[in-house]
Amino acid sequence: MNIQIRKATIHDMEDVRQLVIALAIYEKEPEAVIATTNDYKEAFKKGIFEVMVAVDGSKIIGMVLYYMTFSTWKGKCMYLEDFFVLPEYRKLGIGQQLFDAYLDATQRSGARMAKWQVLDWNESAHEFYRKNNAILETNWWNGKMHFNNT
């Protein structure tokens, strides 16, 4: 197996979206994904987010999708929105390679913090992040609102 980690291109957006759908299925919320491939392409073209993909031959098998944000306490912050590797490619170090690529992009950007969310029941993710010396906060609750803007 010869896995390559590379920056995504506009042509990868359908594959990236399919990985996001697979992640939503894993997280038991497949109906929550309403963004279209065109939404991905438009946002990607505008630089709203970046993606690193793991490729096996010509098949995209994993990705990290992230974007710059700002912490009023710390300054520039890179937010990891989605991180997913297809189940049949797990336990091969591909997730670590993708996470390292995200951390490298974060540090190269000058961000002072890398940040993400993880579900409370996802013990394998908790273990992965702890192995990487991450701080997992359990005392903050997420807040959000949805809007029907088309």
N, C-alpha and C positions, 0 to 999 in steps of 0.2 A: 504494500500500500504506500503510495507516494502522495501524501496530503500537502497541498500548498495553501498557505494563508496569504491572502492578498486583499487590497482595497476593492470594494465593489464598484461596478460601473452601472450606468443607467440601464444597461441590458440585463443586469442581474435582478432588477426590482421584482419581477414576477416570482422568481425563485425565493427571494427574501420574504416576500409576502406569504408564500406557501409555507415557509419555515415558521413565520409568525402564527399562521393558522394552526400548524402542528403544535406549537407552544400553547396556544389557547386551548386546544383539545386536551393537552397534558394538564393544563391548569383548570380543566373542567368548565371552560367558558367559550366554546367555539362560536356561539352566536354573537359574542361581543365584538368580533372583528368585522367592522363595516367599512374600513378604509379600502379603497380599490387600488389596483395596480397603478392606475393613472394618478391617484393621490400620492402614492409612493414616488413615482417618477417626477411629479411636479415639485414635491418637497425636496427630493434629492437634488434636482437641478438648481434649486434655490439655495442649496447648502444648509438646509434646516437640520439635516442629520447626516452622519457618516456611517458607513458599514464596512466591516472587515468580514470576509467570507473564508470558509474552509472548503477546499475543492479537492475531490477525489476524481482524477481524470478530468471529465467535463461536468461532473455532477457536484452541485453545491450542497454540502452536507451539514453545514453549521454556519452560524453568524453571530456577530455582536453588532448591535445598532446603538449608536450613542450620539450625544450632542452637547454643545457647550451651554452652560447655564451660569448663574451667578449666585453665590452665597453671600448674604449681607454680613455674615460673620467671618468668612474665610476668603472671599474674592472669587476668582474664576473657578468653576467646578465643572467637571465632565460627568454627565449623567448617562449611565448605562440603562437604556430603555428595555432592550431585549437581548437575551443571550441564550442560544439554543443549539444543540447538536442532535442530529437524528439518533434515535435510540440504538440502532445497530452499529453506530460509530462511537458510542460512549465507552469509557474505560480504556481508551487508547491514547490519552494525552492530548486529544484535539481540543477539548474544552480549555485545558490549561494554556495551549498555544494561542487560542482566541482571546482568553482573558489577559494573557501577557501582552498581546498586540494592543488591546484596549488600554491597558495600563501604560504602555509605551507611548501611545498616541496622546494619552492624558498628560504625561510628563512632558512630552515634546511641545504640547500646546501652552505650557506655562501654567496649567491649572494647579491649584493648591490642594484639590480634593477630588477623589473619584467617589461617586455615589450611585446607589442602586437600591432596589427593593427586592425582597425575597419573601415568598409566602411562608406563613408560620408553620405549615405542615410539611414543607419541603426539606426534610432532614438531610437528604444527599447534597442539596445545595448549601445548607448550613455547614455541613462538614467540609465541602469544597472551599467555601469562603474562609472558614476558620483555619484551614490548612494554609491559606494564603495570608494569614495574619490580619484579616479584616475585622473591623468592629461591627457587630450585629446589634443594632439598637432595638430594644423591645419596649421602650417607654414612649414612643411617638406613634400617634395614630394618623393614618392617611386621611386626607379630605379631598373630595373632588365633586364636580358637578358636570353633567353632560348637557350639551346643547344640540339642537337639531338644525344645524347650519348646513345647507347644501350648496 
